[in-house]
Amino acid sequence: MKGPLNSVDPSGDWAQGLQKARLYELILMDIILGELPPMQVLEEKALAARYAGGVSGVRDALGRLAIEGLILRRPRVGTIVAPMDITEIEQAFEVRRMLEGRTAALAARNHRPEDLPAITGAFDGAEEAIAASDFRAMLAMDHSFHRAVAFATHNATLARFVIALQNTATRYWIWQMEKQSPEDQMRDVTLHRALAEAIALRDPAAAEAACALLIGDSPSAQRA
């Protein structure tokens, strides 16, 4: 029997065993990586075939992505991948600066022992992924890390906001990463690991400071 107790996990997110959760993650990854490029029309039946899922699961996944602003639904056009809007990315950056530092501090204060492996081990294998230019693997690591930090706050409402923001910002991060040297990419991994260490040590001030370094400059400042 379906219901709230087996359709969501303790964090308030969709339970990972659900088809719609799997489809959401696959479509999200392909949007961020550009394999489903901006302005591409998304047809439910074609997506169901592409990801070996059902149309109803695809529809649920697209509904969530629409709420997060990663797809748009246009009259007479249909469902399309949202364009890369630099204004929206700048705004997301501003909100990240306000929220994510406090999120990291809360994770340092509130995390439980079972939360830590997903945070401290998220970038295991990053060196090999960077050497292979495996952007999909790096994206999966980054996605897992930020989800784990958000859920370690044990504030499901905050986690939902932060994860949606992160998904928007990661489209820009992937685009930037493709232009970075392996050394630059490794520096980014080192910043993630420093944040993980501060959280593990239950040091909210250090976690907030490490998060500020990780977020870095706004896209407009980087172009200057």
C-alpha positions in Angstrom: 0.0 0.0 0.0 1.4 3.4 -0.9 1.3 6.2 1.5 3.4 8.8 3.4 5.3 6.2 5.4 6.8 4.4 2.4 6.8 7.1 -0.2 9.2 9.4 1.6 12.4 8.8 3.5 13.1 10.3 7.0 14.5 13.5 5.4 11.2 14.2 3.8 12.6 13.5 0.3 11.2 10.9 -2.1 12.2 7.4 -1.0 15.1 6.3 -3.3 13.4 3.1 -4.2 10.6 4.9 -6.0 10.6 4.9 -9.8 9.8 8.6 -9.9 12.8 9.3 -7.6 15.1 7.4 -10.0 13.7 9.1 -13.0 14.0 12.5 -11.4 17.7 11.9 -10.6 18.4 10.7 -14.2 16.7 13.6 -15.9 18.2 16.1 -13.5 21.7 14.9 -14.1 21.2 15.1 -17.9 19.8 18.6 -17.7 22.8 19.7 -15.5 25.3 18.0 -17.8 23.7 19.5 -20.9 22.8 16.2 -22.4 19.2 17.5 -22.3 20.2 21.0 -23.6 18.4 24.3 -22.8 15.2 24.8 -24.8 14.9 21.1 -25.8 11.4 19.9 -25.9 10.8 17.0 -23.4 8.2 14.4 -24.4 7.0 12.1 -21.6 6.9 8.9 -23.8 10.3 9.6 -25.2 11.8 10.2 -21.8 10.1 7.0 -20.4 11.8 5.0 -23.2 15.2 6.8 -22.7 15.3 6.0 -19.0 13.4 2.7 -19.0 10.6 4.0 -16.8 6.9 4.6 -16.9 5.1 7.6 -18.2 3.5 8.4 -14.8 7.0 8.3 -13.1 8.3 10.7 -15.8 5.3 13.0 -15.3 6.0 13.1 -11.5 9.7 13.8 -12.1 9.0 16.6 -14.5 6.5 18.1 -12.1 9.2 18.3 -9.4 11.7 19.7 -11.9 9.2 22.4 -12.9 8.8 23.5 -9.3 12.6 23.7 -9.1 12.7 25.9 -12.2 14.8 23.5 -14.3 12.1 22.9 -16.9 9.3 25.1 -18.2 5.9 24.3 -19.5 4.8 26.5 -22.4 1.4 26.7 -24.1 1.5 25.2 -27.6 5.2 24.3 -27.2 5.0 21.8 -24.4 7.6 21.0 -21.7 11.1 22.4 -22.4 14.5 22.5 -20.5 14.8 25.9 -18.9 17.5 28.2 -20.6 20.7 29.0 -18.8 19.6 32.4 -17.4 22.6 34.3 -15.9 20.3 36.6 -14.0 18.6 33.6 -12.3 22.1 32.1 -11.6 23.2 35.3 -10.0 20.1 35.4 -7.8 20.6 31.8 -6.8 24.2 32.7 -5.9 23.0 35.5 -3.6 20.5 33.2 -1.9 23.1 30.5 -1.5 25.4 32.9 0.2 22.6 33.6 2.7 21.5 30.0 3.3 24.3 27.6 2.7 26.7 28.8 5.3 24.0 28.6 7.9 23.1 25.1 6.5 26.7 24.0 7.0 26.7 25.3 10.5 23.5 23.5 11.3 24.8 20.3 9.8 27.9 20.6 12.1 25.7 21.1 15.1 22.9 18.7 14.3 24.4 15.8 12.4 24.0 12.2 13.7 26.8 9.6 13.3 24.9 7.9 10.5 25.0 11.2 8.5 28.7 11.5 8.3 29.8 8.7 5.8 27.8 10.3 3.0 29.4 13.7 3.8 33.0 12.7 4.4 33.1 10.0 1.7 31.3 11.9 -1.0 34.4 12.7 -3.0 36.1 9.3 -2.6 37.5 8.6 -6.1 37.5 12.2 -7.2 41.2 12.1 -8.2 40.4 9.2 -10.7 37.3 11.0 -12.0 39.3 14.2 -12.6 42.1 12.3 -14.4 39.5 10.7 -16.6 37.5 14.0 -17.2 34.5 12.1 -15.9 32.1 15.1 -15.4 29.2 12.8 -14.7 31.0 11.1 -11.8 32.1 14.5 -10.4 28.5 15.8 -10.7 27.2 12.7 -8.8 29.8 13.3 -6.1 28.9 17.0 -5.7 25.2 16.2 -5.8 25.5 13.6 -3.1 27.7 15.8 -0.9 25.3 18.8 -0.9 22.3 16.6 -0.4 24.0 14.9 2.6 25.0 18.2 4.2 21.4 19.6 3.7 19.8 16.5 5.2 22.3 16.5 8.1 20.7 19.7 9.4 17.6 17.6 10.2 15.5 20.4 8.9 13.6 19.0 6.0 12.2 22.4 4.9 15.6 24.0 4.8 17.0 20.9 2.9 14.4 21.2 0.2 15.2 24.9 -0.5 19.0 24.4 -0.4 18.9 21.3 -2.7 16.8 23.2 -5.3 19.2 26.1 -5.2 22.1 23.8 -5.6 20.6 22.2 -8.6 20.3 25.6 -10.3 23.8 26.6 -9.4 25.3 23.3 -10.5 24.4 23.9 -14.1 26.8 26.8 -14.0 29.4 24.9 -12.0 29.5 22.1 -14.6 29.9 24.6 -17.4 32.8 26.2 -15.5 34.4 22.9 -14.6 34.7 21.9 -18.2 37.0 25.0 -18.7 39.0 24.3 -15.5 42.4 22.6 -15.3 42.6 19.4 -13.3 44.5 21.4 -10.7 41.5 23.8 -10.4 39.1 20.9 -10.1 41.2 19.3 -7.4 41.2 22.6 -5.4 37.4 22.6 -5.5 37.4 19.0 -4.2 39.8 20.1 -1.4 37.3 22.8 -0.4 34.5 20.3 -0.2 36.6 18.0 1.9 37.5 20.9 4.3 33.8 21.6 4.8 33.2 17.9 5.5 36.0 17.9 8.1 34.5 21.0 9.9 31.1 19.3 10.0 32.6 16.1 11.3 34.4 18.0 14.0 31.1 19.7 15.1 32.6 23.1 14.5 29.7 25.4 13.2 31.9 28.5 12.8 34.5 26.6 10.8 31.8 24.9 8.7 30.3 28.3 7.8 33.6 29.8 6.9 34.6 26.7 4.8 31.2 27.0 3.0 31.8 30.6 2.1 35.2 29.7 0.5 33.5 26.9 -1.4 30.7 29.1 -2.8 33.3 31.6 -3.9 32.7 34.6 -6.1 29.5 35.2 -8.1 29.4 34.4 -11.8 29.6 38.1 -12.7 32.7 38.6 -10.5 34.4 35.6 -12.2 33.7 37.1 -15.7 35.2 40.5 -14.6 
